[in-house]
Amino acid sequence: MAAHDASTGAGSAVKERSKAPAPVQEPPQEKESGGLIRSIRKRGVLGTLRVAATLAVIVLLFLYSKPTPLSVAIGFALVALGEGWRCWAAGHLLKSRELAVSGPYRYVQNPLYFGRLCLLSGFSIMASMPWDTGSMVIPLNGVALLIALGIFFGYYMPRKRRVEGDRLARIHGDAYVAWTRAVPEIIPQLRPYGTNVRRWTAERFNDNSEGNMVLFVLAVTAAFAWRAGLFG
């Protein structure tokens, strides 16, 4: 009888184990063949086109610019500030997997975009393009900057707010709502939000391919400096 009970108990245990859900295994992630390919896949077609358009504008600014040592120095101050914020943010960001509320995200919702604005402004200042109409001198680089800022704030940011904001609110719920109410969207505040829950990591920095941007910023800055005659 005891043996029968033991065997019955064992059989029940086996049945219970068979009913238990099998552990979920994450699908293996495909290894990327390079940082550039990974960056393109992350951005998508529209994102890649935006980057290509930005590069085209910078090339045109460089070709038709007349930079001076002073314009390069002033522009570089903004460029260094912007890229510094981008590098800081890239080491905290884990896209589409967690709500970034550490590091620079305690001061501003979009530190990468704040850095992009600084880069755009800095490069525009470097690319001094005075146009003498006879009666007045028009800084064409300033005109180009105003147009770019109009597109950024008039089209890109409202679209991002509408599409990405709704998605993040569905994923993160009240935590996202509380964070957006306490942290400004573009211009950093002086007082940080909450506590710093995560440290900057080189792994996330590399995964976000910000190293490529650092090299690009250095190359463009060196090109304007060369054109301004700073290299002799």
C-alpha positions in Angstrom: 0.0 0.0 0.0 2.8 2.3 0.9 4.6 1.5 -2.3 1.3 2.2 -4.2 1.0 5.6 -2.5 4.6 6.4 -3.2 4.2 5.5 -6.9 1.0 7.5 -7.0 2.7 10.5 -5.5 5.6 10.2 -7.9 3.2 10.0 -10.8 1.4 13.1 -9.5 4.7 14.9 -9.2 5.6 14.0 -12.7 2.2 15.3 -14.0 2.7 18.5 -12.0 6.1 19.0 -13.5 4.8 18.3 -17.0 2.1 21.0 -16.4 4.7 23.6 -15.4 5.5 26.1 -18.1 8.8 25.5 -19.9 11.3 28.3 -19.4 11.1 31.0 -22.2 14.3 31.1 -24.1 15.1 34.4 -25.9 15.9 34.0 -29.6 19.5 34.3 -30.4 20.5 37.7 -31.5 22.0 38.0 -34.9 25.5 39.3 -34.8 26.1 42.5 -36.7 28.9 42.6 -39.2 29.9 46.2 -38.2 29.0 49.3 -36.3 27.8 51.1 -39.5 25.5 48.3 -40.5 24.1 48.1 -37.0 23.5 51.8 -36.9 21.6 51.8 -40.2 19.5 48.9 -39.1 18.6 50.7 -35.9 17.7 53.9 -37.6 15.6 52.5 -40.4 15.1 53.9 -43.8 13.8 57.3 -42.8 16.4 57.7 -40.0 19.2 56.8 -42.5 17.9 59.4 -45.0 17.8 62.1 -42.3 21.4 61.3 -41.5 22.4 61.4 -45.1 20.6 64.8 -45.6 22.4 66.2 -42.6 25.8 65.0 -44.0 25.0 66.6 -47.3 24.2 69.9 -45.6 27.5 69.8 -43.7 29.4 69.1 -46.9 27.8 72.0 -48.7 28.6 74.3 -45.7 32.2 73.2 -45.8 32.6 73.7 -49.6 31.1 77.2 -49.6 32.3 78.4 -46.2 35.0 80.9 -45.3 35.8 79.9 -41.7 38.1 82.0 -39.6 40.1 81.0 -36.5 37.6 82.8 -34.3 34.5 81.2 -35.9 36.1 77.7 -35.5 37.0 78.4 -31.9 33.5 79.5 -31.0 31.9 76.7 -32.9 34.1 74.1 -31.4 33.0 75.1 -27.9 29.4 74.3 -28.8 30.4 71.1 -30.7 32.4 69.9 -27.7 29.5 70.6 -25.4 27.1 68.8 -27.6 29.2 65.7 -28.2 30.0 65.5 -24.5 26.3 65.2 -23.7 25.8 62.7 -26.5 28.7 60.5 -25.2 27.3 60.7 -21.6 23.8 59.7 -22.8 25.0 56.9 -25.0 26.5 55.1 -22.0 23.1 55.1 -20.3 20.7 54.4 -23.1 19.3 50.9 -23.8 16.8 51.6 -26.6 13.4 50.0 -26.5 14.2 47.8 -23.5 14.2 50.1 -20.5 13.2 53.7 -19.5 16.4 55.7 -19.3 16.2 57.9 -16.2 19.9 57.9 -15.2 22.9 60.1 -16.1 21.9 63.0 -18.4 18.3 61.7 -18.5 17.9 63.1 -15.0 18.3 66.6 -16.5 16.7 66.4 -19.9 14.4 63.9 -21.7 16.4 64.0 -25.0 20.1 64.6 -24.2 21.1 63.1 -27.6 18.9 65.7 -29.3 20.2 68.5 -27.1 23.7 67.4 -28.2 22.6 67.3 -31.8 21.4 70.9 -31.6 24.7 72.0 -30.1 26.5 70.2 -33.0 24.3 71.8 -35.6 24.8 75.2 -34.1 28.5 74.8 -33.6 29.2 73.6 -37.2 27.0 76.4 -38.5 29.1 79.0 -36.6 32.3 77.4 -37.9 31.1 77.6 -41.5 31.2 81.3 -41.7 29.5 82.3 -45.0 29.2 86.1 -45.3 27.3 87.3 -48.4 27.9 90.9 -49.3 24.8 92.2 -51.1 26.3 95.7 -51.5 24.1 97.3 -48.8 24.5 94.7 -46.1 26.3 91.4 -45.3 24.0 88.4 -44.8 25.4 85.4 -42.9 24.2 82.5 -45.0 25.3 80.0 -42.4 23.0 81.7 -39.9 20.1 81.5 -42.4 20.8 77.8 -42.9 20.8 77.3 -39.2 17.4 79.0 -38.7 15.9 76.8 -41.5 17.3 73.7 -39.8 16.0 74.7 -36.4 12.6 75.4 -37.9 12.4 71.9 -39.4 13.6 70.4 -36.2 11.2 72.1 -33.8 8.3 72.5 -36.3 8.3 69.0 -37.8 10.7 66.5 -36.2 10.0 67.0 -32.5 6.2 67.2 -32.7 6.3 63.9 -34.8 8.6 62.3 -32.3 6.5 63.4 -29.4 3.4 62.0 -31.0 4.8 58.6 -32.1 7.4 57.8 -29.5 5.7 59.4 -26.6 2.6 57.3 -27.0 4.6 54.1 -27.3 6.8 54.8 -24.2 3.7 55.7 -22.2 2.1 52.3 -23.1 5.3 50.4 -22.2 6.4 52.2 -19.0 3.1 53.6 -17.7 3.1 55.9 -14.7 6.9 55.9 -14.4 7.2 57.5 -17.9 4.5 60.0 -17.2 6.1 61.1 -13.9 9.5 61.5 -15.5 8.2 63.6 -18.5 6.4 65.9 -16.0 9.5 66.5 -14.0 12.2 66.7 -16.7 12.3 69.2 -19.6 12.2 68.0 -23.2 15.2 69.6 -24.8 17.1 72.1 -22.7 18.6 70.6 -19.5 17.6 71.7 -16.1 20.0 72.4 -13.3 18.4 70.1 -10.7 18.5 66.4 -11.4 15.5 64.2 -11.2 15.4 61.3 -8.8 18.5 59.2 -8.0 21.1 57.9 -10.4 20.1 54.3 -10.7 22.7 53.2 -13.2 26.3 54.0 -14.1 27.7 54.9 -17.4 29.0 51.8 -19.2 31.3 51.5 -22.2 29.2 48.5 -23.4 26.1 50.7 -23.9 28.2 53.5 -25.4 29.6 51.0 -28.0 26.2 49.4 -28.6 24.8 52.9 -29.5 27.7 53.4 -32.0 28.5 56.9 -30.5 32.2 56.2 -31.2 31.5 56.7 -34.9 29.9 60.1 -34.1 33.0 61.1 -32.1 35.2 60.3 -35.1 32.9 62.2 -37.4 32.8 65.3 -35.2 36.6 65.3 -35.0 37.0 65.0 -38.7 34.6 67.8 -39.5 36.2 70.1 -36.9 39.6 69.4 -38.3 38.4 70.1 -41.9 37.0 73.5 -40.9 40.2 74.3 -38.9 42.3 73.4 -42.0 40.1 75.6 -44.2 40.6 78.4 -41.7 44.4 78.1 -42.0 45.0 76.8 -38.5 47.3 74.1 -39.8 49.6 76.4 -41.5 
